[in-house]
């Protein structure tokens, strides 16, 4: 994976975790997801993408554990 840059827009393909809080037929399927956003934070364990950024804050963000990330592509 290339060096990630804060403030850059990325397309991230990742695997989602699923939780069930109701009666259901067991199904251990894993869901493929795609997210696009500004990279606002990076740790050894995760990245944070946000849909809206300002000079000091971000909004509508999600933290993705690196172990769930399949690929990251920098967008122009």
Number of C-alpha atoms within 10 A of each C-alpha: 6 7 5 16 14 14 14 14 20 19 17 19 17 20 17 15 11 10 6 8 5 6 6 7 6 7 8 8 9 10 10 13 12 14 15 17 21 22 23 22 15 16 9 7 10 14 18 17 28 21 16 13 17 7 5 5 9 14 11 10 16 15 14 19 15 15 10 14 18 13 12 17 14 15 11 6
